[in-house]
Amino acid sequence: MTYLLLALAFLAFATAVALVARRVARRTGRPVAGWRALALAAGALLLLTAVFDNVMIASGLFTYADAQISGARIGLAPVEDFSYPLAAVILLPALWSLFGDRFGHKFGGRDDR
């Protein structure tokens, strides 16, 4: 399995969970994360990924087999690496929306305890 297929599978899973969370939120009236907040988080994580992946690859901490990546890179980092922070931005708010109140935390709301 190539890194691109693995990245696409991870993004597909995150997107599916986010779609379920949005549907549940609409039916139950739960708040969901706003697009602006998600875009800002994605931008910050993608920037950090670009900087630190390039530093770690340049310093020789790890390498990628050319046969396993698509070949497209941002600096030294293969584009597949950028799917994981993007998936985190999609998946984590969705999970918080689905399960946060089970642990006493409400997404987007105040806790009046």
C-alpha positions, 0 to 999 in steps of 0.5 A: 500500500502506498502512502497516498492510498493510506492517506486517502483512506484516512481522509475518507474515514475522517470525512465519513465520521464528520458527515455522520456527526453533522447529520446527528448534530442537525437532528439533535440540535447540537452545535458544530464547529464553524467553517472559519475555525476549521479553516484557521486550524487547518491552515495552522496545522498545515503550516506547522507540518510544512515547517517541521516535516521539512526540518526533520527530513532535512536533518535525516530523522526519516526518509520516504521510499520513492516508490511509496510516495506520489512524487509531489512534494512541498519542499522535502515533504511528500504531499501525503504527509499533509493529509494527516493534519487535514484529517485531524481537523476534520475528525477531531471536532466531529468526534467532540460533537458526537461524544463530548457531552458523554464526558461532561464537555459540550462542544461550542457551549458553556459548562455551567457546573 
